[in-house]
Amino acid sequence: MTSLPKPEVAANRKQAVEKVCEALSERGIQVFYLDGREISNKETFLAKAAEVMKFPLYFGMNWDAFEECITDLTWSPAEQSVLIYERPDIFAQADPNNWQTALDILHAAEEYWQARNIPLSVFLLS
């Protein structure tokens, strides 16, 4: 049996994440926050990622389009970007195959941007 965190712990975590996002933004780092509590499949992951990262309207809602957009980001230029994905475990448990695809693309995007000296860091907070 899994116990839920106490409300004050959850509130403290949310406040901590908000403070980290704010501090990074103040340093000129583009922060994308992905709340995974509502993400349990490919469709919701792609929709939420597109919304948070402000993908262009032509985004095709498929893995190829996700990979293309996350390695483009010309509409959101920054010297450094951070993607904070909270609760990826929900997607991972509900749809392991698609989660693995998402994770592979996220890792590839980190490598892509590192090679261009424009770091994209992905943080997974379970």
N, C-alpha and C positions, 0 to 999 in steps of 0.2 A: 504494500500500500504506500502510495506516494503522498506526502503531506504538502500542502500548498504553503508558500512562504507567508509569514505573518504580514499583514497589511503595511506595517511600518517598514519592514525590510523591502517590500516591493516599491514603496514610495521612495525610500532612500536610494534604491537602485535607479529608479527613473530619474530622480534628481541628479544623481551622479552622472548618468549618461548625458543628461541635458547640459550639465556644467562642462563636461568634456567637449561636447559638440560646440558649445559657445566659446570655450577657450581656443579650440582649434580654428574656428571661424575668425576669431579676433586676430589670429596670426596669419590670416590670408589663405588658410587651407580650406579647400572646398569640401564640405562635409555632407555626405549622403547618409541618412538614417533610415534603415529598413526595419520596420516593426514586423517581426515574423509571427506574431500571435494569430494572425489571420491567414497565414500562408501554409497551405497543406498540399499544394499540387503545382504543377508547371504553370498552369494558367494564372493562378493568383500570384505566383512568384513573378512572372513576367509583367503582369499588370502593375503590381506594386513597385517593382524595380523601375519600370518605365515612368511611373508617376514621380517617384522620389528623385530619379536622376534626370527628370525632365527630357526624356527622349523625344525626338521629333515626331510629328504626327504620322509620318510614313513608317514608323516602327512596325514591323510585321508580326509581332507576338509569337515568334518562334525562336529556337535556339540560335540559328544562324544570324538572325536579326539582332538578338541580344548580344552575341559576340561582336558583331559589327559595330553596334552602338557603343558598347562599353570600351571599345578600342578606338573610338572616334572622339567623342566628347567636345567637338568643336563649338557646340552651342553653350558649353560650360567651361571655358578655358580657365585653367589654374596652374600654378607652378607645382602644386601638390594636391592630391585628393585622398579622401578617406571614406570608405564605405563601412559603416557600422551596421551589422546585421544582427539584430537581437532575436533570440529564440529560433535559430535555424534548425534546432533539433526537432521541431514540430514537422517541418517539411521533410527532414531526413527520415523520420520514423514513418510518416504517412506515405511517402512516395520515394523510396530509396534510389531507384534508378534515375529518376529525373533530378533528384537532389545531387547525385554524383555528377551528372552532366552540368548542372549549375555550378557546382564546386570546381569542376575542371575548367570551366570558362572563366570563373573568377580568378583562379590561380594563373591561367594563361594571360589574363588581362593585367595582373600584377607584374608578370614578367615582361609583357609588352611595354608597359609604361616605364618600368625600371630601365629598360634598354634605351629609352629615349630621355632619360634623366628627368622625367616628370612622374615622380612616384605616385602610384595608386596603392594604398594599403587597405586591405580588407580585414576587418576584425569581426570574428564570430563570437557572440556572447550568448552562451546557453544558460 
